[in-house]
Amino acid sequence: MTRATTATTAAPTAEAPQITAGGVAFVGTGPGDPELLTVRAVQLIKDAEVIITEAPEHRALVAALRDDVTLDAEADAESEGGPEFFDGGFGDDGQPLTHAHRSRLVVKHVKRGLQVVRLLGGDPFLYASGPEEAQAVSKAGFSFEVVPGVSSVAAVPAYAGIPLTTKDQREVAVITCGEKVDWSRYKDTPTLVLLSAVGQIGEIAEQLVAIGRSPQTPVAMTRVGTTTEQETVTSTLANIAADARAARIAPPAITVVGKVVDLREKLSWFETKPLFGWRVLVPRTKEQSASLSTRLRSFGAVPEEVPTISVEPPRNPQQMDKAVRGLVEGRYEWIAFTSVNAVKAVREKFEEYGLDARAFSGLKIAAVGDKTAAAIAAWGLRADLVPTGQQSAAGLLEVWPEYDEQLDPINRVFLPRADIATENLVAGLIDLGWECDDVTAYRTVRASPPPAPTRDAIKTGKFDAVVFTSSSTVRNLVGIAGKPHPSTVIAVIGPATAKTAEEHGLRVDVMASKPDIEVLVDALAGFGAARRAALVEAGEPVTKPSDRKPSGRRRKA
């Protein structure tokens, strides 16, 4: 008992660690492509209360992940909610901060006891200030976490189609060229990865030749790797200085020296995407542009979404209220959905009344196309009628059955639609013997004009392509921003949209085989691939449509 009492009252040693509230996560943001962020990095950024950036593009990265952050720093600062931002890369004078200044800034905010995320390009502990900052945090008595990022050392060559090692080339050396280097140490190293070499590549090449490397040794220099602005110049030690200068290669860039560069001819996968670097205008409603933009990015494009339509409730909701009551009371034999927005409008009205999908019992459901049918299925319902051919109002009429007094107990159809929808479907149903309650379920309102730089880009051909997904997007874009430049590739979702584009003086270059967003983007990618192949076969440099601006307004051929 005495020993137990003694042990219980023993004082802690002086070396016992003290736990202090607060901490910081040093998060690597990778080489440039935001999709290379780790899962852990994304979660920490979403939860952060304080974000310390290193580069200007870090704000855009955060804005892509959080709804409470925009590119407008001043507006965000005035609004409630959202993380606080602090620049950990540059001072108020625009000059880069020293490691000491960066460390003090991080420690200052860690002491506030908030969730702090320090963003660092590439990997926090590889050619970055992470180690110095982490030591300062530890010395101040706070905890920290390191979230590794994809380093540009390996990522940029990979995006250029250059493996750093192969079964025959197993050794690689990474060299920072900012300080004096003893190049004789690397005479027999098969592959060299050079950092900060752009300004002195001529001198470096001469020294490598002087120590015995062949002047014909392959060299590749890649700027802003993993982004859609990536550009790679392949050359030799003898010519790289002149070739890089001719291509205007500027930092940041990664240089690879060695035989592995030759593999780029077969392994280049990023810069050869069919829409690589194309700036594509997406005139869509905000809610419907995400899937379109995502698919465009998968082909290497840079989508820029410009809202042209705002979907709003009808001015007079009484007609819609009456129709929904009639649906519940069994007044209709059919309901025909002509768009995803129509499904959404009816579903919202159901939720307003406290109804659910059971109210559709005994009612037949028609959908104008697969996308609309999918929206119906997401509601727990199944479309009884979907066009097998052309997915449009005309296609729906082709498969719609005639009214039969013996088979159809009710002859009425509920048609919820937009305020500017075509009347052809109503007329066609009446011809088939049906009575229609043609109800405005939602309004499509023209959005406000885009910013002046965007309008200028549309008119002067700075966009490579524009993707029209409906006739209203054509009318509204031309109305709020003007006609796209003649050099811009025009892609449309179907014949009706193509007709509207031609009526506005635009020549249609690409049309989807069926009215589907994925099919439309795939068709544009096919156009881009064919265009690229033709340029390569002709021995011409691969350019974008915006690089060539023919004179005269495009018109239907």
BADRENVEX-812034 format. One line per field, with one value per residue (C-alpha): x, y, z negated; chain; residue number from 1. Coordinates in steps of 0.02 Angstrom, whole numbers, plus 50000, padded with zeros to 5 digits. Last residue first. Example, Ala and Ser with C-alpha at 12.3 -4.5 7.8 and 13.67 -1.06 7.14 Angstrom:
// BADRENVEX-812034
u	c(50684	50615)
v	c(49947	49775)
w	c(49643	49610)
chaine	c(A	A)
num	c(2	1)
***
This chain:
// BADRENVEX-812034
u	c(48849	48758	48844	49003	49043	49191	49377	49455	49528	49658	49733	49559	49526	49672	49837	49935	50083	50070	50142	49984	49956	49976	49850	49724	49744	49712	49553	49491	49524	49437	49283	49278	49290	49143	49044	49090	49029	48861	48843	48873	48745	48610	48495	48542	48672	48748	48783	48953	49005	48846	48862	48795	48687	48554	48434	48576	48588	48399	48401	48546	48449	48301	48414	48504	48628	48730	48917	48981	49170	49229	49327	49177	49165	49018	48866	48822	48831	48656	48547	48665	48680	48491	48442	48568	48533	48347	48371	48445	48610	48727	48913	49033	49206	49381	49341	49455	49364	49340	49152	49151	49311	49241	49083	49189	49299	49141	49065	48917	48749	48603	48506	48359	48214	48152	47987	47921	47772	47669	47524	47456	47306	47285	47138	47185	47120	47283	47264	47250	47415	47499	47436	47500	47669	47689	47659	47844	47903	47922	47832	47918	47819	47696	47586	47443	47351	47161	47065	47015	46954	47075	47051	46876	46877	47047	47158	47300	47464	47620	47770	47788	47727	47876	47996	47918	47932	48113	48221	48230	48218	48157	48050	48011	47844	47804	47929	47972	47956	48067	48104	48276	48183	48094	48261	48327	48176	48214	48393	48335	48214	48043	47972	47797	47712	47548	47447	47374	47473	47561	47511	47625	47774	47758	47642	47670	47591	47756	47844	47727	47758	47945	47924	47820	47954	48098	48014	47982	48164	48221	48127	47973	47878	47711	47579	47449	47274	47229	47088	47135	47109	47297	47327	47185	47260	47426	47338	47251	47413	47500	47363	47368	47557	47539	47710	47780	47927	48103	48240	48374	48449	48608	48731	48908	49013	49192	49254	49442	49455	49569	49446	49401	49377	49232	49150	49159	49092	48938	48905	48916	48816	48639	48618	48703	48589	48691	48798	48957	49099	49246	49427	49523	49683	49675	49513	49565	49687	49864	49938	49888	49932	50111	50169	50225	50327	50361	50466	50612	50627	50677	50844	50905	50880	50717	50677	50535	50461	50391	50461	50464	50471	50462	50453	50599	50697	50666	50724	50882	50936	50883	50988	51148	51078	50939	50758	50582	50477	50327	50181	50054	49920	49786	49876	49977	50141	50159	50309	50386	50567	50622	50801	50867	51057	51118	51261	51323	51370	51556	51588	51590	51422	51344	51431	51365	51188	51196	51256	51113	50986	51027	50863	50753	50847	50748	50731	50823	50775	50921	50909	51048	51171	51344	51410	51308	51447	51540	51399	51463	51320	51327	51158	50988	51002	50909	50951	50847	50945	50875	50932	50833	50842	50822	50662	50604	50628	50580	50432	50400	50223	50219	50094	50218	50359	50253	50199	50370	50463	50300	50268	50098	50055	50091	49975	50081	49999	50046	50041	50082	50217	50296	50448	50333	50256	50428	50489	50336	50374	50554	50504	50360	50460	50458	50578	50496	50419	50255	50233	50185	50130	50101	49934	49936	49773	49723	49579	49566	49657	49716	49896	49896	49869	50028	50127	50089	50137	50298	50349	50316	50419	50565	50558	50570	50416	50415	50397	50228	50251	50110	50209	50206	50190	50092	49945	49804	49626	49489	49369	49184	49044	48976	49003	49115	49276	49195	49152	49330	49406	49300	49354	49218	49216	49063	49020	49187	49292	49311	49332	49479	49572	49528	49605	49762	49792	49873	50013	50066	49901	49861	49685	49597	49433	49472	49342	49331	49519	49548	49430	49509	49685	49635	49563	49726	49733	49775	49607	49669	49795	49939	50090	50015	49920	50024	49938	50029	49894	49900	49872	49773	49766	49930	49983	50135	50262	50339	50526	50518	50463	50290	50277	50251	50092	50020	50183	50208	50033	50056	50222	50143	50000)
v	c(51358	51433	51589	51630	51815	51869	51847	51686	51684	51550	51525	51521	51358	51278	51235	51075	51125	51074	50916	50884	50721	50811	50945	50815	50713	50868	50910	50731	50729	50896	50840	50679	50781	50886	50727	50659	50822	50805	50621	50660	50801	50696	50749	50612	50604	50763	50904	50981	51120	51225	51386	51535	51673	51679	51572	51446	51433	51410	51271	51184	51192	51106	50978	50922	50955	51090	51122	51283	51295	51475	51550	51651	51743	51701	51814	51942	51936	51953	51920	51804	51700	51705	51650	51509	51450	51453	51337	51206	51126	51245	51210	51349	51315	51388	51543	51692	51728	51916	51917	51785	51849	52027	51967	51872	52023	52132	52022	51911	51990	51959	51797	51770	51691	51513	51496	51342	51225	51313	51193	51120	51022	50916	50822	50668	50610	50582	50751	50829	50746	50820	50995	50987	50920	51055	51198	51222	51271	51455	51448	51286	51124	51021	50919	50829	50720	50687	50548	50444	50263	50218	50045	50055	50240	50224	50378	50354	50291	50402	50327	50457	50595	50568	50583	50748	50813	50760	50605	50546	50358	50246	50381	50349	50284	50199	50302	50223	50306	50313	50498	50459	50358	50517	50607	50457	50465	50649	50604	50460	50564	50649	50555	50481	50424	50325	50358	50214	50262	50428	50490	50356	50460	50578	50714	50841	50981	51077	50912	50878	51052	51022	50858	50942	51075	50950	50838	50990	51044	50872	50905	50858	50763	50693	50644	50520	50456	50612	50660	50534	50648	50662	50719	50844	50919	50934	51019	51146	51193	51214	51332	51427	51458	51621	51695	51522	51468	51515	51435	51564	51552	51623	51577	51577	51425	51423	51251	51221	51068	50918	50781	50742	50928	50928	50787	50886	51042	50952	50868	51034	51142	51094	51186	51345	51357	51341	51436	51330	51418	51305	51361	51222	51177	50995	50959	50794	50744	50743	50855	50728	50559	50567	50387	50343	50496	50528	50370	50467	50566	50406	50417	50554	50732	50790	50973	51034	51207	51349	51451	51511	51422	51549	51412	51492	51508	51326	51274	51381	51317	51138	51123	51029	50945	50878	50931	50904	51054	51023	51138	51130	51264	51135	51105	50951	51041	51229	51213	51052	51040	50880	50830	50687	50661	50713	50818	50654	50661	50667	50794	50938	50886	50903	51071	51138	51081	51169	51331	51328	51278	51428	51523	51369	51259	51288	51100	50971	50788	50683	50508	50385	50440	50410	50589	50642	50678	50775	50902	50979	51101	51283	51340	51368	51209	51093	50917	50758	50602	50445	50264	50115	50138	49967	49913	50093	50247	50430	50392	50532	50555	50741	50710	50585	50712	50837	50714	50646	50803	50899	50814	50740	50802	50734	50785	50833	50859	50980	50995	51152	51188	51342	51236	51116	51258	51327	51154	51134	51300	51250	51078	51146	51277	51175	51073	50914	50918	51006	50911	51003	51179	51219	51254	51284	51231	51300	51237	51372	51388	51565	51511	51420	51589	51667	51506	51508	51691	51669	51522	51617	51765	51651	51559	51727	51801	51828	52012	52087	52233	52168	52007	51851	51664	51646	51751	51739	51681	51667	51523	51536	51612	51788	51898	52051	51952	51845	51999	52062	51894	51875	51705	51625	51529	51471	51332	51246	51133	51235	51392	51310	51282	51457	51526	51421	51499	51653	51546	51502	51504	51508	51445	51477	51393	51232	51094	51088	51108	50965	50850	50888	50858	50689	50632	50680	50824	50770	50836	51012	50997	51112	51017	50948	51043	50979	51012	51064	51038	51154	51144	51211	51169	51136	50969	50974	50836	50765	50808	50894	50730	50712	50716	50552	50552	50394	50299	50338	50283	50120	50090	50117	50000)
w	c(54826	54678	54623	54534	54533	54636	54613	54557	54381	54350	54177	54100	54192	54097	54179	54211	54319	54501	54577	54676	54583	54417	54466	54526	54367	54259	54354	54342	54154	54130	54226	54126	53966	54024	54057	53886	53807	53897	53854	53672	53674	53759	53900	54024	54162	54090	54213	54251	54371	54374	54472	54377	54452	54315	54418	54434	54245	54231	54360	54270	54106	54189	54273	54114	53974	54059	54084	54163	54187	54163	54308	54369	54200	54086	54106	53972	53782	53708	53859	53951	53792	53764	53937	53945	53768	53808	53955	53839	53788	53878	53856	53906	53974	53982	53881	53910	54072	54059	54022	53886	53804	53800	53714	53588	53553	53532	53397	53446	53490	53370	53388	53504	53412	53434	53344	53254	53249	53383	53410	53572	53510	53664	53740	53840	54008	54100	54186	54012	53966	54119	54084	53905	53960	54092	53969	53936	53763	53715	53547	53503	53486	53387	53507	53418	53544	53548	53634	53483	53484	53624	53698	53773	53812	53897	53904	54027	53959	53943	54033	54171	54056	53941	54087	54137	53959	53959	53938	54118	54120	53980	53904	53718	53653	53488	53389	53223	53053	52898	52914	52984	53117	53175	53191	53289	53406	53437	53482	53593	53696	53712	53564	53549	53389	53373	53216	53114	52959	52988	52814	52742	52799	52651	52588	52449	52550	52570	52601	52746	52816	52807	52900	53034	53063	53061	53189	53299	53279	53339	53499	53603	53467	53525	53397	53457	53413	53315	53194	53061	52909	52877	53056	53045	52889	52982	53127	53015	52928	53096	53158	52993	53002	53101	53137	53167	53058	53117	53224	53267	53439	53514	53378	53448	53404	53463	53509	53530	53641	53615	53666	53485	53458	53582	53485	53323	53408	53473	53305	53212	53334	53284	53120	53181	53332	53489	53613	53608	53700	53738	53725	53811	53719	53770	53862	53944	53805	53877	53742	53610	53686	53750	53733	53910	53959	53774	53769	53843	53681	53591	53682	53565	53504	53426	53394	53283	53308	53204	53284	53465	53633	53773	53906	53999	53836	53794	53968	53962	53791	53830	53988	53946	53791	53898	53929	53865	53816	53706	53673	53532	53536	53496	53332	53281	53322	53323	53442	53505	53568	53653	53695	53802	53805	53978	53908	53831	53648	53610	53473	53600	53671	53498	53475	53641	53599	53430	53511	53637	53504	53395	53387	53398	53274	53114	53088	53194	53199	53261	53331	53373	53236	53312	53316	53166	53042	53178	53169	53008	52983	52928	52863	52943	53044	52927	52983	52976	53024	53104	53112	53176	53365	53446	53358	53370	53261	53275	53387	53514	53581	53544	53403	53330	53346	53249	53114	53063	53012	53002	52836	52797	52623	52451	52309	52159	51990	51853	51664	51567	51440	51519	51566	51658	51760	51802	51853	51965	52051	52087	52153	52259	52353	52514	52621	52555	52381	52423	52587	52747	52705	52522	52438	52250	52171	52001	51895	51762	51595	51626	51592	51760	51843	51776	51800	51987	52008	51909	52018	52178	52118	52072	52238	52327	52409	52596	52649	52693	52574	52463	52440	52547	52517	52357	52414	52287	52314	52184	52210	52256	52155	52159	52310	52319	52341	52475	52577	52566	52613	52771	52837	52731	52567	52469	52593	52563	52673	52832	52728	52638	52802	52860	52700	52727	52898	52818	52741	52564	52472	52287	52256	52091	52040	52134	52151	52341	52358	52236	52332	52501	52434	52360	52528	52613	52737	52916	52978	52945	53089	53043	52976	52815	52681	52535	52370	52211	52080	51931	51745	51600	51416	51328	51256	51144	51156	50996	50990	50820	50740	50667	50476	50382	50278	50353	50349	50165	50121	50214	50128	49959	50000)
chaine	c(A	A	A	A	A	A	A	A	A	A	A	A	A	A	A	A	A	A	A	A	A	A	A	A	A	A	A	A	A	A	A	A	A	A	A	A	A	A	A	A	A	A	A	A	A	A	A	A	A	A	A	A	A	A	A	A	A	A	A	A	A	A	A	A	A	A	A	A	A	A	A	A	A	A	A	A	A	A	A	A	A	A	A	A	A	A	A	A	A	A	A	A	A	A	A	A	A	A	A	A	A	A	A	A	A	A	A	A	A	A	A	A	A	A	A	A	A	A	A	A	A	A	A	A	A	A	A	A	A	A	A	A	A	A	A	A	A	A	A	A	A	A	A	A	A	A	A	A	A	A	A	A	A	A	A	A	A	A	A	A	A	A	A	A	A	A	A	A	A	A	A	A	A	A	A	A	A	A	A	A	A	A	A	A	A	A	A	A	A	A	A	A	A	A	A	A	A	A	A	A	A	A	A	A	A	A	A	A	A	A	A	A	A	A	A	A	A	A	A	A	A	A	A	A	A	A	A	A	A	A	A	A	A	A	A	A	A	A	A	A	A	A	A	A	A	A	A	A	A	A	A	A	A	A	A	A	A	A	A	A	A	A	A	A	A	A	A	A	A	A	A	A	A	A	A	A	A	A	A	A	A	A	A	A	A	A	A	A	A	A	A	A	A	A	A	A	A	A	A	A	A	A	A	A	A	A	A	A	A	A	A	A	A	A	A	A	A	A	A	A	A	A	A	A	A	A	A	A	A	A	A	A	A	A	A	A	A	A	A	A	A	A	A	A	A	A	A	A	A	A	A	A	A	A	A	A	A	A	A	A	A	A	A	A	A	A	A	A	A	A	A	A	A	A	A	A	A	A	A	A	A	A	A	A	A	A	A	A	A	A	A	A	A	A	A	A	A	A	A	A	A	A	A	A	A	A	A	A	A	A	A	A	A	A	A	A	A	A	A	A	A	A	A	A	A	A	A	A	A	A	A	A	A	A	A	A	A	A	A	A	A	A	A	A	A	A	A	A	A	A	A	A	A	A	A	A	A	A	A	A	A	A	A	A	A	A	A	A	A	A	A	A	A	A	A	A	A	A	A	A	A	A	A	A	A	A	A	A	A	A	A	A	A	A	A	A	A	A	A	A	A	A	A	A	A	A	A	A	A	A	A	A	A	A	A	A	A	A	A	A	A	A	A	A	A	A	A	A	A	A	A	A	A	A	A	A	A	A	A	A	A	A	A	A	A	A	A	A	A	A	A	A	A	A	A	A	A)
num	c(557	556	555	554	553	552	551	550	549	548	547	546	545	544	543	542	541	540	539	538	537	536	535	534	533	532	531	530	529	528	527	526	525	524	523	522	521	520	519	518	517	516	515	514	513	512	511	510	509	508	507	506	505	504	503	502	501	500	499	498	497	496	495	494	493	492	491	490	489	488	487	486	485	484	483	482	481	480	479	478	477	476	475	474	473	472	471	470	469	468	467	466	465	464	463	462	461	460	459	458	457	456	455	454	453	452	451	450	449	448	447	446	445	444	443	442	441	440	439	438	437	436	435	434	433	432	431	430	429	428	427	426	425	424	423	422	421	420	419	418	417	416	415	414	413	412	411	410	409	408	407	406	405	404	403	402	401	400	399	398	397	396	395	394	393	392	391	390	389	388	387	386	385	384	383	382	381	380	379	378	377	376	375	374	373	372	371	370	369	368	367	366	365	364	363	362	361	360	359	358	357	356	355	354	353	352	351	350	349	348	347	346	345	344	343	342	341	340	339	338	337	336	335	334	333	332	331	330	329	328	327	326	325	324	323	322	321	320	319	318	317	316	315	314	313	312	311	310	309	308	307	306	305	304	303	302	301	300	299	298	297	296	295	294	293	292	291	290	289	288	287	286	285	284	283	282	281	280	279	278	277	276	275	274	273	272	271	270	269	268	267	266	265	264	263	262	261	260	259	258	257	256	255	254	253	252	251	250	249	248	247	246	245	244	243	242	241	240	239	238	237	236	235	234	233	232	231	230	229	228	227	226	225	224	223	222	221	220	219	218	217	216	215	214	213	212	211	210	209	208	207	206	205	204	203	202	201	200	199	198	197	196	195	194	193	192	191	190	189	188	187	186	185	184	183	182	181	180	179	178	177	176	175	174	173	172	171	170	169	168	167	166	165	164	163	162	161	160	159	158	157	156	155	154	153	152	151	150	149	148	147	146	145	144	143	142	141	140	139	138	137	136	135	134	133	132	131	130	129	128	127	126	125	124	123	122	121	120	119	118	117	116	115	114	113	112	111	110	109	108	107	106	105	104	103	102	101	100	99	98	97	96	95	94	93	92	91	90	89	88	87	86	85	84	83	82	81	80	79	78	77	76	75	74	73	72	71	70	69	68	67	66	65	64	63	62	61	60	59	58	57	56	55	54	53	52	51	50	49	48	47	46	45	44	43	42	41	40	39	38	37	36	35	34	33	32	31	30	29	28	27	26	25	24	23	22	21	20	19	18	17	16	15	14	13	12	11	10	9	8	7	6	5	4	3	2	1)
***
